[in-house]
Amino acid sequence: MIQSRQKSGILRHAAGYFIGIGLFLILIPLGIVSLASSEYRIFSIPILPYLPARVILSALFFIPGAVFVLWSNLFLFSRGKGGPTDIAGLSISPRTKKLVMEGPYRYTRNPMVFGVHSIYAALSLYLNSLGCLLVLILFFLTVVRLVVLKEEKRLEKDFGSEYAAYRKKTPMFFPRLFNIGKKG
């Protein structure tokens, strides 16, 4: 029975990561590339015409984004004993058993959301598409409404006053730069 539950947990983790990688790191970036190359005028309005500046600016968004995505997944799995794939009340991978407030979670309550949207912004900047950035803003607002706000209610229910205290001191998305390097 225990071995069957462990096997089921491993399969759910694998499914969660497979779906997450497929959707957030493959399909959505492909959608951004597709929009940037579409014939609609808004997607061809340039942001920054100078390629070297776009490459540098894109790297400044991409690198921290990738670090936060990888780092937060590692911490959820190793410290929280669960996975990130809990969308709109549907839990694909096992939910975390412990509230994670360390590592990337000491800087932002949603390091994965911050990370993937930083990657999407980097891609939109590199592709030089104002339209893609506008779509990204709408997508971000949709994710906040459909995923993050519901997840916050679940976390408060699951972890009570511990989560409420964490929520008061940690920003929802954008890391506070003055927290970098502090233990907490």
Secondary structure, DSSP 8 states (H G I E B T S, - for coil): -HHHHHHHHHHHHHHHHHHHIIIIIIIHHHHHHHHHTSS-GGGG--S---HHHHHHHHHHHHHHHHHHHHHHHHHHHHTSSS-S-EETTEESS---SS---SGGGGT-S-HHHHHHHHHHHHHHHHTT-HHHHHHHHHHHHHHIIIIIHHHHHHHHHHHHHHHHHHHHHS-SSS--GGGTT---
